[in-house]
Amino acid sequence: MDKRAIVYRVLKKVPKDKVTTYKELAKAAGTHPRAVAVFMKTNREPERIPCFRVIRSDGRIGGYSGPGGVEEKIRLLRKHGIDVRNGRIAGKYIHRF
């Protein structure tokens, strides 16, 4: 199985009311956070692979290359019960593997 498939499989394990960080996801999948960022940016199936649930280690939401950009990422996060304030997410929402 290639690294992209492993990262996507691990990401699907994050509960719907949680997010994870690029660093946490990379560690769990055995790759580098930058590779995770590339995999999220090039995700062609955002409905199936919830790339919007990956944030920066400092709690900021980071970017979103899907339609609607960062505003859409915030909307999706809130739709899944995650509180976004001033572009940040509280630690209680971060899933650790």
N, C-alpha and C positions, 0 to 999 in steps of 0.2 A: 504494500500500500504506500502511495507517495505521501509526502509531508502535507500537501494541501488537503488530501482526503482525511488524514489523521487529525489535522487542526479542525476541519469542519465537523468531524465525528465528535471530538472532544467538546467543541462549542455547543453542540446540540444537547449536551448533558447539563448545561447551565439552566437552573430553574427559571420559569417564565417571569417571576417577580424579582430576578437578580440580574446583575451584569458581571462581567469579569474584565480583567485588564489584559492588555497585549502581553505583558510580562507573565502573568499567571497562566494564560492560555499557552504561551510559548513553552513555559516550563512543563506544563502538563502534557504537551504534545511532542516535547523533545526537539524544539527548534528555537529560532531567534525571534525576539519581538518584532524586528523589522520584517521578517518573512511573514509573520502573522498579519502585519499591516498591509503588505502587498496582497496576501490572500483575501483579506477583507475588502480591499479596494477593487479587486477583480472578481468578486463574487457575482456570478451571473444568476443566482437563484436566491435573492434575499427573502423570499417568502418561505423557503425551505431551510436556508442557512441564515440564522438571525444575526447578521454581522453588526447590526445596530446595537447589540448588547455588549460590544467590546469598547472599553474606554481606556483612557490614559491612567497610569499608575498614581498620578497626583489627584485623581478624582474628576478631572475635567473630561468632558465628553469627547473631545477630539473631533476629527472630521467625519464626513459621511459623503461618499461619492454617488450615492443613489439619487434618484429624482427627488428634488425638494431640498437637497443638501442638509445642513445641520439642523434647520428648522424641522425637517421631516424626521430626523433622528430623535429630536426632543419629543416630537409628537408620538412617535412609536414607543419610546421609553415610558412616557406618561400613560399611554394606553395600556401598557403592561404593568402599571402600578408602581413605577419607579419615579420618585420625587426628584425633579431637576430644578435646582435653584442657582441662578447666576452662572449657568453653564457647568455646574458641578453636581456630582452625585455623592450622597452621604455614604460613608463606609459600610453602614448596615446593609446596603444593597449589593455589596461586592461579594461575589461567590469565589471562594478559594477552594482549589482542588486538593 
